[in-house]
Amino acid sequence: MDNPFSDNYFDSDDIELVRFVLAGDKKALQNLILRHQVYIYNLALKMTRNTQDAEDLTQEVFIKAITALSKFEGKSQFRTWLYRIAVNHFLSAKRKKSELVITDFQNYFDSIDAMPDNDVNDQEENQLSESIEEIRISCTAGMLLCLDREQRIIYILGEMFEIDHKLGSEILGISTGNFRIRLMRARQDLYNWMNKRCGLVNKSNPCRCAKKTRAYIEAGFVDPGNLKFNTGYRNRIYELSKEKALAISNTVEDLYKNIFQQHPMQEPVTTTKITDEILNNDLIKLILNS
């Protein structure tokens, strides 16, 4: 899987596919979608913490981009053009249900604290390991929803995916300096609250994923037989980042970043369905047949 955010990404491959798509090549369009689908889906998933919303947003982004493909003039890299469309769509789309449920850090952490604790021994923790990891991913993904949308996308791009700040600024349409400042503020807001309330980074905080797992299962928030986040992946985000390994560092900032970079890089559950629906969209068929 090529990383469109890496320094050695071959944008020329996209340009060639675009040329074939505009000539009506359906297979080229399918390949163009597949080159970027997982990344756009995972950006959407981190923006919403909801697999269905992420799939819908992914499809909407591709339809919007493909219908505007003839307007791509090559003045910027194709990846910049495509991800600018994606980011603008994420920022302007109607607020999803998941965003309405989680409103701010105070209420979010209070809702976690309200879930009962259950002590687990080593054997139980081992038996529940997949569900505990599901809780960890879901819980920390929920923390991202406490950031406003712009902070959230800048954090996802700049910290989780370690995107070059120049590329990030081009995608967001802001200066490199502004991208850095907004990323720093997103880090500060997120990390200050995690330090106050999250046991993953501050051992003096009582919250522990393992202790909350049974309560989340009993409440129906986690189904051990049907995991939503700890499933359907070949890599974790850090394996696709620039360093391709978790930073070995004692800095507090790296500790926080590593928690989010360990999130899976998930495949959409309905990958084929998304692609088929895009290819069968009336506007897309019109472009291919024109």
WOGI-V940839 format. One record per pair of residues at least 6 apart in sequence whose ideal C-beta (glycine too) atoms are under 8 Angstrom apart, sorted by the first residue. I is the first residue (numbers start at 1). GAP is how many residues later the second one is. If there is no record, write none. Layout:
((I;GAP) (I;GAP))
This chain:
((1;37) (1;233) (1;234) (1;239) (2;7) (2;8) (2;33) (3;6) (3;36) (3;237) (4;31) (4;32) (4;35) (4;75) (4;79) (5;34) (5;74) (5;152) (5;156) (5;157) (5;158) (5;159) (5;162) (6;236) (7;157) (7;235) (9;70) (11;66) (11;67) (11;68) (13;22) (14;18) (14;21) (14;64) (14;65) (14;68) (15;59) (15;63) (17;11) (17;12) (17;14) (17;15) (17;18) (18;14) (18;51) (18;54) (18;60) (20;8) (21;7) (21;8) (21;11) (21;45) (21;48) (21;266) (21;267) (22;47) (22;48) (22;265) (24;263) (24;264) (24;265) (24;266) (25;263) (26;253) (26;262) (29;37) (29;250) (29;255) (29;259) (30;245) (30;249) (33;29) (33;242) (33;245) (34;241) (36;43) (36;46) (37;21) (37;25) (37;231) (37;234) (37;237) (37;238) (38;227) (38;228) (38;229) (38;230) (40;17) (40;18) (40;21) (40;22) (40;43) (40;46) (41;13) (41;14) (41;17) (41;225) (41;226) (41;227) (42;12) (42;195) (42;223) (42;224) (43;43) (43;44) (43;47) (43;110) (43;113) (43;114) (44;9) (44;10) (44;11) (44;13) (44;14) (44;17) (44;42) (44;46) (45;6) (45;9) (45;96) (45;221) (46;95) (46;98) (46;106) (46;110) (46;114) (46;217) (47;7) (47;10) (47;43) (47;97) (47;102) (47;105) (47;106) (47;109) (48;6) (48;9) (48;48) (48;50) (48;51) (48;97) (49;49) (49;53) (49;89) (49;92) (49;93) (49;95) (49;96) (50;46) (50;47) (50;48) (51;177) (51;215) (51;217) (51;218) (53;43) (53;44) (53;45) (54;214) (55;213) (55;214) (55;215) (55;219) (57;32) (57;33) (57;36) (58;210) (58;216) (59;215) (59;218) (59;219) (60;29) (60;33) (61;24) (61;25) (61;28) (62;212) (62;216) (63;215) (63;218) (63;220) (63;221) (64;21) (64;25) (65;16) (65;17) (65;20) (65;21) (66;212) (66;217) (66;218) (66;221) (67;216) (67;217) (67;220) (68;17) (69;218) (70;217) (72;6) (72;9) (76;94) (80;87) (80;90) (80;91) (83;88) (84;86) (84;87) (84;88) (84;89) (87;66) (87;70) (87;84) (87;85) (90;59) (90;63) (91;58) (91;59) (91;62) (98;47) (99;46) (102;6) (102;40) (102;43) (102;44) (103;43) (104;42) (105;38) (105;41) (105;84) (105;88) (105;92) (108;34) (108;35) (108;37) (108;38) (109;84) (109;87) (109;88) (109;89) (109;98) (112;27) (112;85) (112;95) (112;100) (113;84) (113;94) (115;97) (115;100) (115;101) (115;104) (116;96) (116;99) (117;89) (117;91) (117;94) (117;95) (117;98) (118;93) (118;94) (118;95) (118;96) (118;97) (119;92) (120;8) (120;90) (120;91) (120;93) (120;94) (125;7) (125;85) (128;82) (128;85) (128;86) (128;96) (130;94) (130;97) (130;100) (131;82) (131;85) (131;86) (131;91) (131;93) (131;96) (131;99) (132;77) (132;78) (132;81) (133;97) (134;88) (134;93) (134;94) (134;95) (134;96) (135;74) (135;77) (135;78) (135;81) (135;87) (136;64) (136;73) (137;92) (137;93) (137;126) (137;127) (138;83) (138;84) (138;90) (138;91) (139;70) (140;58) (140;60) (140;119) (140;120) (140;123) (141;88) (141;122) (143;47) (143;50) (143;51) (143;55) (144;8) (144;11) (144;12) (144;46) (144;116) (145;7) (146;43) (146;44) (146;47) (147;8) (147;39) (147;42) (147;43) (150;22) (150;32) (151;31) (151;34) (151;35) (151;38) (152;34) (153;19) (154;14) (154;18) (154;25) (154;28) (154;29) (154;32) (155;28) (155;31) (155;32) (155;35) (157;6) (157;11) (157;14) (158;7) (158;10) (158;21) (158;25) (158;28) (159;24) (159;27) (159;28) (159;98) (159;101) (160;77) (160;97) (160;100) (160;101) (160;103) (161;76) (161;79) (161;80) (162;79) (162;80) (162;81) (163;8) (165;11) (165;14) (165;15) (165;18) (166;10) (168;8) (168;11) (168;15) (169;6) (169;7) (169;9) (169;10) (172;7) (174;8) (187;66) (187;69) (190;66) (191;10) (191;61) (191;62) (191;65) (194;6) (194;7) (194;8) (194;62) (195;6) (195;7) (196;6) (196;9) (197;8) (197;10) (198;7) (198;9) (199;6) (199;7) (199;8) (199;9) (199;10) (200;9) (200;59) (201;51) (201;54) (201;55) (201;58) (213;9) (216;6) (217;6) (217;7) (229;34) (229;35) (229;37) (230;34) (231;33) (231;35) (232;32) (232;34) (232;35) (232;37) (233;31) (233;32) (233;33) (233;34) (234;31) (234;33) (235;29) (235;30) (236;25) (236;26) (236;27) (236;28) (236;29) (237;23) (237;24) (237;25) (237;26) (237;27) (237;28) (238;6) (238;7) (238;8) (238;20) (238;23) (238;24) (239;6) (239;26) (240;25) (241;20) (246;12) (246;15) (246;16) (247;7) (247;10) (247;11) (249;6) (268;6) (278;6) (279;6))
